[in-house]
C-alpha cells in the first residue's frame, strides 16, 4: 500500500493512516488553543498542568524525577529546568526519597494543588467547547476505551481501575 509520499505504508491501511493523521492534527490544534486559553486566564500552562496532575495522582502525591519523566506528556527534556521553576514558584518541593535517602522526590504543594485546580476550570471549559461538541457520548466512550487500551499497551500494563473513566484527573469529574 502506498502512502501519500510514494513510500510504502507498511502495515497501515488507508483508514488507519487517515485516523492517525486526523488524531495528530486535532491534538495539535486542541493543545494550541487550550494553551492559549490557559495563558489568557493567567493560570499554569499545559506543561506545568501535566506535571502537577501527575504528582497529584501519584501515591503520596510524590514521584522521583525519572518516574515523572515517564508519565508526563509534555517536555521530558526540559523537566529538570521546569521542576526548578515550579519549586521556585512554590508549586512543588523536593524531599528526600523514602526508599533511597540519596535520591529526591518531587512533591506537589498546597499551592500546586490550587494552581492545578484553577487551571482545570479553564481547561475543562475549553474541552467542553472545543472537543465535546464533536462527539456523541457513545463515540466519546469508544475513544476513551481505545486510547486507554493503547496507553496501557504502550506502557506494558493492563488498564488500571482508575483509568477506566477516561477523565483527565481525580474522580474524572474534576481534575
Secondary structure, DSSP 8 states (H G I E B T S, - for coil): -B-TTSSB-TT--HHHHHHHHHHHHHHHHHHHHHHHHHHHTTS--HHHHHHHHHHHHSGGGEEEHHHHHHH-SS-STTHHHHHHHHHHTTSEEEEE-SS-TTSEEEEE-HHHHHHHHHHHHHHHHHHHHHTGGG--HHHHHHHHHHHHHHHHHHHT----GGGTT--SSTTTT--
